[in-house]
Amino acid sequence: MSVSSAPVDKPVWNILRLDGGHDILLTAPHLGEFDAVIYDDRASSVFSGLEILPPGKRAFPEVDQVVRDLDLLVRRRAAEAFDLLEHGGILVIRLRARSGLSRQAKSGFDLYPQTETVSFSDWWIPTVPRLRTLCQVPKEIINEAYGSRIQVERPDHFLEPYLMTARYAAILEPLVFADPSAQPATLATNGSGNVIACESDLGRGTVILVPADGDQDVLEKCVRDLLLVRRATTSAWRVPEEVATLERFQENTEKLRAERDQLIVELAEVWNRKTPVMESPEVRRVLDRFRKATEASTSERETLRLLHSMVEIVEDQLGGEAALIATLGVSKATVNAIKRPANEKRWDVRHSTVGEPETLEPGAVAAAIEAGRQIAQGFINSLYGRAGPLRPT
């Protein structure tokens, strides 16, 4: 039997996206019918108009009913999530701090009303064994936090392309990873070392928590690729071409890991050489002026004054304007993009003018900032080049 050499489309996977722009949790079809589900708490926005009730206040009957309906919805979706994972599906959660609805429940015999809370995440929390164990702990295990500094801990993971585009909106508390025998596998952390992405298997399926905000089309493509390889590697019956392809895939992955390990060593050497340059007084003064010049609160004239001061620092270090141009490889026009508007009396930046100063030319400040960026980067490059060769690796 011959195999056609014509282009072959990738398998069509049945993926459900639950977020603000797609099927909401309330009306989505049965989750167990899909190969993968990508969920964001914003999919529960149908309840967003209801606020948590303050202590001591009794809920209106219609609010009570919404809480009860949400509780039933959560229980139903939880059962469907287990169906999804049972047949080897993938559940991807765009991680946010837990949110939900609360009501004060009080019968005629209660002296004090009790608060009943239903969280929108209660349907997927049980699919991560460690989170299921901790969900009764009187402490939040998922907390709100925002940032974009992401360290990918598994560079060869299929979701790496998405992680590189994302911003996080929540962190998992260290308690989640306190038990080495049950902790999820860490995929990414933030600058403080908090886990913002992880993976946990349940049955034949897997649950992946990822940063909430990133390129959703990239995320879906990553999930499709992961589905294909997972299905191929777990198949009990493989044709020869499939076996050979999987072997090449594994070899490529191992080679990639080795190459990345070497690149990390080389990058560490670069940073060892770069750090003293960045910490030197002259570089710190240059970068401090550039930072202040580009702050949103800095006026245009102050921006030009700071950039001119930055150029003067570089010239003093290198021996004048001609030496700056020759050493940094920038043009005379680049230097003049800062000096000319800064020294024009009619614009009243560094030299006072008589009467009301004229308005700066359109684009002058933007051109000066770009010139300042080139000069600052060139100055760093120049000092780095003098730092000596890298240590042989």
C-alpha positions in Angstrom: 0.0 0.0 0.0 1.4 3.4 -1.0 1.1 6.6 0.9 0.3 9.8 -1.0 3.0 12.4 -1.0 0.3 15.2 -1.2 0.1 17.6 1.7 -1.9 16.1 4.5 -4.0 18.2 6.9 -3.4 17.8 10.6 -6.1 15.9 12.5 -9.2 17.9 13.4 -9.4 18.1 17.2 -12.6 19.1 18.9 -11.6 21.9 21.2 -13.9 24.1 23.3 -12.9 27.5 24.4 -14.8 28.9 27.4 -14.1 32.6 27.8 -15.7 36.0 27.4 -15.9 35.7 23.6 -17.0 32.1 23.4 -19.4 29.6 25.0 -19.9 30.6 28.6 -19.9 28.0 31.3 -23.7 28.2 31.8 -24.6 27.3 28.2 -21.6 25.3 26.9 -22.3 21.7 25.7 -21.2 18.6 27.6 -17.5 19.0 28.3 -16.9 15.2 27.9 -17.6 15.5 24.2 -14.4 17.4 23.5 -10.7 16.5 23.1 -9.7 19.6 25.0 -11.3 22.5 26.9 -9.7 25.9 27.5 -11.3 27.8 30.3 -11.2 31.3 31.7 -13.3 32.4 34.7 -14.6 35.2 32.5 -16.7 32.5 30.9 -18.9 32.8 34.0 -19.6 36.5 33.4 -23.3 35.7 33.3 -23.1 36.0 37.1 -20.8 39.1 37.1 -23.6 41.5 38.2 -24.0 39.9 41.6 -21.7 41.0 44.4 -20.6 39.1 47.5 -23.1 39.8 50.3 -21.7 41.7 53.3 -21.8 39.8 56.7 -25.1 40.0 58.6 -27.1 40.7 55.5 -29.8 38.4 54.2 -29.8 37.6 50.5 -32.8 38.4 48.4 -34.6 35.3 47.3 -33.6 35.7 43.7 -30.0 35.9 44.6 -30.3 32.8 46.7 -31.7 31.0 43.7 -28.8 32.1 41.5 -26.3 30.7 44.1 -28.2 27.4 44.1 -28.2 27.3 40.3 -24.5 28.0 40.2 -23.9 25.2 42.8 -25.8 22.8 40.6 -23.9 24.0 37.5 -20.6 23.5 39.2 -21.4 20.0 40.2 -22.6 19.1 36.7 -19.5 20.6 35.1 -17.2 18.8 37.5 -18.6 15.4 36.5 -18.2 16.4 32.8 -14.6 17.4 33.4 -13.8 14.0 34.8 -15.4 12.5 31.7 -13.1 14.6 29.5 -10.0 13.5 31.4 -11.1 9.9 31.5 -10.9 9.5 27.8 -7.5 11.2 27.7 -8.6 14.8 27.1 -6.8 18.0 28.1 -8.2 20.6 30.4 -6.4 24.0 30.2 -7.2 26.6 32.8 -6.3 30.2 32.3 -5.3 30.9 35.9 -7.0 33.7 37.8 -7.7 34.3 41.5 -10.8 32.4 42.5 -14.1 34.2 42.4 -17.7 33.3 43.2 -20.9 34.1 44.9 -21.8 34.1 48.6 -25.1 34.3 50.5 -26.1 34.3 54.1 -28.0 31.2 55.0 -30.1 31.4 58.2 -33.0 29.2 59.3 -35.3 30.1 62.1 -33.2 28.1 64.6 -29.8 29.7 63.7 -28.5 32.4 66.1 -25.9 33.4 63.6 -26.2 33.2 59.8 -23.6 31.1 57.9 -22.0 32.1 54.7 -22.3 29.7 51.8 -19.9 30.4 48.9 -19.8 28.8 45.5 -16.6 29.5 43.5 -16.6 29.5 39.7 -13.5 27.3 39.9 -15.0 24.6 42.1 -15.8 22.5 39.0 -12.2 22.1 37.9 -10.3 22.3 41.2 -11.0 18.6 42.0 -9.3 17.6 38.7 -5.9 18.6 40.3 -5.4 16.1 43.1 -3.2 18.4 45.2 -5.7 21.3 44.9 -8.6 19.0 45.7 -6.8 18.1 49.0 -6.2 21.7 49.8 -9.5 23.3 48.8 -10.8 22.9 52.4 -7.8 24.6 53.9 -8.9 28.0 55.3 -6.3 29.8 53.2 -6.4 30.9 49.6 -4.2 28.6 47.4 -4.6 30.8 44.3 -4.0 34.5 44.8 -4.3 37.5 42.5 -1.0 38.8 41.2 -0.1 40.6 37.9 3.0 40.7 35.8 4.8 39.7 32.6 8.1 38.4 33.8 7.9 34.7 33.1 10.6 32.1 33.5 9.8 28.9 31.6 11.0 25.9 33.6 10.2 23.4 30.9 11.6 24.9 27.7 10.7 21.8 25.7 7.0 21.8 26.7 4.4 22.1 24.0 2.9 25.2 25.7 6.2 27.1 25.7 5.3 29.3 22.7 2.2 30.5 24.6 4.0 31.0 27.9 6.5 33.3 26.1 3.6 35.6 25.0 1.6 35.6 28.2 1.0 37.8 31.2 -0.1 36.2 34.5 -3.0 37.3 36.7 -2.6 34.8 39.5 0.0 32.7 41.4 -0.2 29.4 43.1 0.8 29.5 46.8 3.9 27.5 47.9 1.5 25.2 50.0 0.4 23.6 46.7 4.0 22.3 46.2 4.8 21.4 49.8 4.2 17.7 49.3 6.8 16.3 46.8 4.8 13.1 46.4 1.7 14.9 45.1 2.7 18.3 43.7 2.0 19.3 40.1 4.9 19.6 37.7 6.0 23.3 37.5 6.0 24.7 33.9 6.7 28.4 34.6 7.4 30.8 37.5 7.5 34.6 37.9 10.3 36.8 38.9 9.7 36.0 42.6 9.8 32.3 42.1 6.0 31.8 42.5 4.5 29.1 40.2 2.2 30.6 37.5 1.9 27.5 35.3 1.9 23.8 36.1 0.7 20.4 34.9 -1.0 17.5 36.7 -2.2 14.2 35.3 -5.5 12.6 36.2 -6.2 9.2 34.7 -5.4 9.3 31.0 -5.9 13.0 30.8 -3.9 16.1 31.9 -4.8 19.4 33.5 -2.6 22.4 32.7 -2.8 25.7 34.5 -1.4 28.6 32.4 -1.1 32.4 32.8 -4.4 34.0 31.9 -3.6 36.6 29.4 -1.7 35.7 26.2 -2.2 35.0 22.5 -5.2 32.6 22.5 -4.7 31.4 19.0 -1.2 30.4 19.9 -2.5 28.6 23.0 -5.0 26.7 20.9 -2.3 25.7 18.4 -0.1 24.4 21.2 -3.0 22.4 22.6 -3.6 20.8 19.2 0.0 19.8 18.8 0.1 18.4 22.3 -3.1 16.3 21.5 -1.5 14.9 18.4 1.7 13.7 20.1 -0.1 12.5 23.3 -2.4 10.3 21.1 0.5 9.0 19.1 2.6 8.1 22.1 -0.3 6.4 24.0 -1.6 4.4 21.0 -1.3 0.6 21.5 -1.0 0.0 17.7 1.5 2.0 15.7 2.4 1.7 12.0 6.1 1.7 11.1 6.2 5.2 9.9 4.6 6.4 13.1 7.2 4.6 15.2 10.1 6.1 13.1 8.6 9.6 13.4 8.2 9.3 17.1 11.8 8.1 17.5 13.0 11.1 15.4 10.8 13.4 17.5 12.4 12.1 20.7 15.9 12.4 19.3 15.1 16.0 18.3 13.8 16.8 21.8 16.9 15.4 23.5 19.1 17.3 21.1 17.2 20.5 21.7 17.6 20.1 25.5 21.3 19.6 25.2 21.7 22.6 22.9 19.7 24.7 25.3 21.8 23.6 28.3 24.9 24.7 26.4 23.3 28.1 25.5 22.3 28.6 29.1 26.0 28.1 30.1 27.1 30.6 27.4 24.4 33.1 28.5 25.6 32.8 32.1 29.1 33.7 30.9 27.8 36.7 29.1 25.9 37.9 32.2 29.0 37.4 34.4 30.9 39.8 32.0 28.0 42.2 31.5 27.0 42.7 35.2 30.1 44.8 36.2 29.5 47.0 33.1 25.8 47.6 34.0 26.7 48.3 37.6 29.5 50.8 36.8 28.8 54.4 37.9 29.0 55.9 34.3 26.5 53.4 32.9 24.1 53.8 35.8 24.2 57.6 35.3 23.5 57.2 31.6 20.6 54.8 32.1 19.2 56.8 34.9 18.9 59.9 32.7 17.4 57.9 29.9 14.9 56.3 32.2 13.8 59.7 33.6 13.7 61.2 30.1 11.3 58.5 28.8 8.9 58.5 31.8 5.3 59.5 30.9 5.3 62.2 33.5 8.4 64.0 32.1 7.7 67.1 30.0 9.1 67.3 26.4 11.6 70.0 27.3 12.8 68.1 30.4 13.2 65.0 28.2 15.5 66.9 25.8 17.5 68.3 28.7 18.0 64.9 30.3 19.0 63.3 27.0 21.5 66.1 26.3 23.0 65.5 29.8 23.3 61.8 29.0 25.2 62.6 25.8 27.6 64.9 27.8 28.3 62.0 30.2 29.2 59.7 27.3 31.3 62.3 25.7 33.2 62.9 28.9 34.0 59.2 29.2 35.1 58.8 25.6 36.8 62.1 24.9 34.4 64.3 23.1 31.8 64.2 20.3 34.1 62.9 17.6 35.3 60.1 19.8 31.6 59.2 20.7 30.7 59.0 17.0 33.8 56.9 16.1 33.6 54.6 19.2 29.9 53.9 19.2 29.4 53.8 15.5 26.6 56.3 15.4 26.2 59.2 12.9 26.6 62.9 13.5 22.9 63.2 12.6 22.0 60.9 15.5 23.9 63.1 18.0 22.3 66.2 16.5 18.8 64.8 16.9 19.4 65.5 20.6 21.8 68.4 20.6 20.0 70.6 18.1 16.6 70.8 19.7 18.1 70.9 23.2 20.3 74.0 22.3 17.8 76.0 20.2 17.1 79.2 22.2 13.7 79.5 20.6 12.6 76.3 22.3 13.9 77.3 25.7 15.3 73.9 26.7 18.9 74.6 27.9 19.2 78.3 26.8 16.6 80.9 27.7 14.8 82.9 25.0 13.1 86.2 25.1 9.4 86.1 25.4 7.3 83.0 24.9 9.2 79.9 23.6 8.1 78.4 20.4 6.4 75.0 20.2 8.8 72.1 19.6 8.8 70.7 16.1 6.5 67.6 15.7 8.5 64.4 16.1 11.6 66.1 17.5 11.2 64.5 21.0 10.5 61.1 19.5 13.6 61.3 17.3 15.7 62.5 20.3 14.5 59.5 22.4 15.4 57.1 19.6 18.9 58.7 19.2 19.3 58.5 23.0 18.5 54.8 22.9 21.1 54.2 20.2 23.8 56.1 22.1 23.0 54.4 25.5 23.1 51.0 23.9 26.3 51.8 21.9 27.9 53.0 25.2 27.1 49.7 26.9 28.4 47.7 23.9 31.6 49.7 24.0 32.3 49.1 27.6 31.3 45.4 27.3 33.7 45.0 24.4 36.5 46.2 26.6 35.7 43.8 29.4 37.9 41.0 27.9 37.0 37.7 26.2 34.6 35.2 27.5 35.9 32.4 29.6 36.3 29.3 27.4 33.3 27.0 27.8 
